[in-house]
Amino acid sequence: MRNAYITLILSAILYGSIATIAKPSLNTINPVLLSSLIYLIIGIFLTIIIKITKNSIKVHIHSLKLIFLDSICGAVIGPILFFYGLKLTNASIASILINAEFLFSILLAIIILKEKHGRTANLGIIFIFVGLIILNVKIDNLDFFQNNNFIGNMLIMGATIFWALDNNISRIVLQKDTPIIKIIQIKSLIGGLLSFAIISISNISLTINIFQIPNLLFLSLGGFAGSLFLFLKGMKEIGTIKSVMIFSTSSVFGIIFALIFLKESIESWRVILSLLVIIPGIYLICKSS
C-alpha cells in the first residue's frame, strides 16, 4: 500500500509538470501541432509495446465508434483548447483550472449516465465553482472579458468540459471490458492523426526545433501517458477516493514548477485561497461517489 501512495504522488508530480513543460514550447510550436505530436508519440509508443508483448486484443465495432467519439473530445478538441488557453495565461493558473475536470465529470455523469449524487456532492460542486470564481474574477479590472488571461482561462475551462466528456465515454467503453491500454492507444492514434489533418488543411507550420524533442517526449510519455498509467495503477490498490485526493495535489506541484522554472508572477493570495476552496470540493465530490 505504501508503494501505491508513492506511485500516486509521482503521478501527481508528472501531471502537474504538463503546463510548465508545454508553456515554453508554445512560443514556437502551434497548439494544434503540439497536440498532434503528443498523441501520435503516445499512440506509436503503445503500439510498439503491444506488438512486443504480443498482447493483441480485438475491439468490438460498437466500442470503436465510442472510442472515435472519445478521441474527438479528449485527444483533439480538449488538448487544442488547453494549449491555446495555456498560451494566453499562466502555467500556474492552468494547473488549478484543470481541476474543473472533476466538476464537469460528475455533472456529465449525472446527465449522461444518470448517476445519482447526494448533498455532499452538491456542496463539493459549489466549493469548486467558488474556487474558480476567486481565481478568475478581478473586481479592479472591469475589462476582464477582453483580457488575454481571462480568455485563456476560459479556453482551459472549455478543455476540461471535453476531457470530462472523454472520462464519461471512456467509462462506458471500459464497462464493455475493453483494456485501458487499448483505449489509450487507439484514442491517441486517432486524435493525433485528426489533429494532423487539421494542420494540413490550415497550412500550419510544421517547424520544430531539434532541441524541443526531449521536452516533447517527456510531455507525451511522462506528463500525459505516464501520469495516467501511474494513477490507474495506484487507484487499483487503494481505491478511487484516496487516489483522486492525492492526484488533486498536482495543482500544487504545477504552481511550484511554474514559479521555479518559469518565474511566473502571480497573485499568491488568490491562488492559495482558490486551492483551499477547490481541493476540499474535490474531496467532497469523491466522498459522495
N, C-alpha and C positions, 0 to 999 in steps of 0.2 A: 504493500500500500504506500509506503514511503516513496518508492520509485515512481508511483503514479503522480504524486504531488510534484516531484521534481520534473517529470515529463510535462505536466500541465503548465508549470512555471516557464519552462523552456518554450512551450507553445505560445504562451502569452508574450514572451520576450520577442520571439520571431515575428508574431503578428503585429506587435507594437512597433517593430522596425520598418514596416512597409512604407508609411508616409515619409519617414526621414530618408530612406534609400531612394524612393521614387521621385521626391521633390527636385533634387538637382538634375536628374535625368530629363525631366520635363522642360528644362531650359533649351534643350537641343533636339529632343525626340518628341514627335507629335503624340498626344494621348492615345489616339487610335492605334498607331504603330506600336506604342509601348504595350498596350493591352494585347494586341495580336501576338507580339513576340513572347510575352509572359505565358500565355495559354498554349501557344504552339510548343514552347520548350517543355512545359508540364506534360502535354499530350504525347509528345515524342518520347520523353523520358519514361513515362509509364508504359508506353507501347513496347519499348525495349525491355523493361523489367518483366512485363507479361510474357514476352517471347522467350526470354532467358529462363524464366521459371516454368515455362510451358504450361501456364495456367490459363488456357484458352477457355473462355466462357461465352456461351451463346446468350444473346439478349432477345427477349420477346419483342415482336414488332410494335406492340402497344407501348411497351416501356421505352422503345427507341423514339417513338413520337413524343412522349413526355420528356425524355432527355433532350430532344431537339428544342422543345419549348423552354426547358430548363436552361439550355445553353444560351438562347437569345436573351433571357432575363439575367442570368448570373455570370455569363462569360463574354457577353457583348455589351449590352446596354449598361449594366451595373458598373463594370470596371471603367468604361469610357466616361460615364458621368463622374465617377470618382476621380479619375485622373485629370479631367478638365476642371473639376472643382478644386482639387489639390493645387493646380497651377495658379489659382486665384486667391487661395487662402493659406494659412499657416499649417505646417505639418502637425503641430501640437494640437490645434483646434480640430483638425481632421481626425486625429486619433481618438478624440472624445465623441465627435459627432457620429462616428461609425457604430457607436453603441446603440444608436437608434434602430439598428437592425434587429435587436432583441424585441424592441417595442413593436415594430411593424410585423415581425414574425408571428407574435402571439395574436395581433389584431387580424392578420390574414388567416391564421389557423382557425379563428372563430368564424370568419366569413366563409372561407373555402372548405375547411374540413369539419365545420360545425362543432368544434371543440368547445366544451363548457369551461367557464372560469368563475372564480369567486371574487369576493370583496378584496382579498389580498392582492390579486392580480390587478384589479381596478386601481387600487392605491399605488401599486408599482408603476402603472401606466402614467398616473398623474405625476408621480415623482420624476419620471424621465422627461415628460413634457416640460415640467417646471425647470429642470436642469438644462434642457436645450434652449429654453427661452432666456434663461440667465446668460447663457453663452453667446446668444445671437443679438439680442435687443440692446441697443445703446441709446439711452434716453437723451444724451447730449449730442446725438448725431441724427438730425431729422431727415437726412437724405440717405439713410442706410439701405433703402431699396435700390439705390443706384451705386452703392459701394461694392467694389470688387470682392471684398472679403465676404460680404453678405451673399452675393451671387454664388461665389464658390461654395459657401456653406450649404446653400440650398441645393446645389448640384450634388453635393455629397449626400445630403438627406435623400435626394431622389435616388441615388445609387443604392442606399440602404433599403429602399422600398423594393427595388428589383432583386436585391440579394435576399430579402425576406421572402419574396415570391419563389426564388430559387430554393430556399430552405424547405418551403412547404411542398413544392413539386418533387424535390428530392426525397422527401419523407414518403410520398405516395409511391415513388419508384422503389424505394427500399422495402416497402411492405410487400412488393412483388418478388422479394428475395434476389434482387439484383445486387451483386457485390459493390461495396463503396468504391473500390479502386477502379472498377469497370465504369461506373458512373462518372468519376472524375476524369478518367482517360477520354471517354467519348465526348463528354461536355467540353473539355479543354481543346480537343482537336477541332470540334465543330465551331466553338467560339473563336479560336484563333484564326481559322480559315474564313469565317464570315467577316471578321474584323479586317482581314487582309483584302477581302473582296471590296469592302468599303474604301480601303486605301487605293485600290486600283481604279475605282470609279471616280474618286475625288482628287486624283493626282497628288496625293500627299507624298512628301519627300521620304525616301527610304534611307536617307543618310544616317549612319550610326558611327560614332567614334569607337575605334577598337578598344579604347581604354574603358568603355562603358560595359563591355561584355561581362566582366566579373560581377558588376552590380546587377545586371540583368539576370544572370544565373542565380545569384543569391536571392533576388527578389522573387523569382519564379519558384525555385526549388526549396528555398528557405521560408520566405515571408508568406507565400500563398500555399504551396503544396506541403511543405514541412510542418508548418503550424497546424494545418488541418489534420495531417496524419498523427501528430503527437497528441492533439486534442482528442481525437477519436479513440486513440489507444488509452489515454488516461481516463476518459469517460467510461470505457468498458470496465475499468477496475473499481472506480469509486462512485459512479453514477452521474446523472445529468446535473443535478442542482449544485453539488460541490464543484464539479468541473466548470460549469458556466461562471460561477462566482470567482474562481481562480483565474479563469480566462479573461474576465472583465478587467483584471488588473493590467491588461495590455494597453489601456489608455494611459495609465501612469507611466509605463515604460516608454510609450510613444512620446509623451511630454518630455521625459528625461532625455531621450535621444535627440529630440528636436532642439532642446536648449543647449545640449553639449556639442552636437555636431553641426547644427545649422545656425547656432547663435541667435535663435529667434527672439524677438522682443514681443512679449505678450502681457496682458493684464493678469498677473498671477492670482489676484483675489478672485477674479471672475472664473478662471479655470478651476481653482481649488474648490470654490463654492459649488460650481457645476458638477464636479466629480463627487462631492459629498452628498449631492442630491441624486445623481444618476445611478451610482453604484448600489445604494440601498434599494432603489427602484428595480434594478435588475434582480437583486436578491428576492424581493417580494414576488416578482413575476415567476421566478424559478421555484420558489417555495410553494406557489399555488399549483404548479404543474404536477 
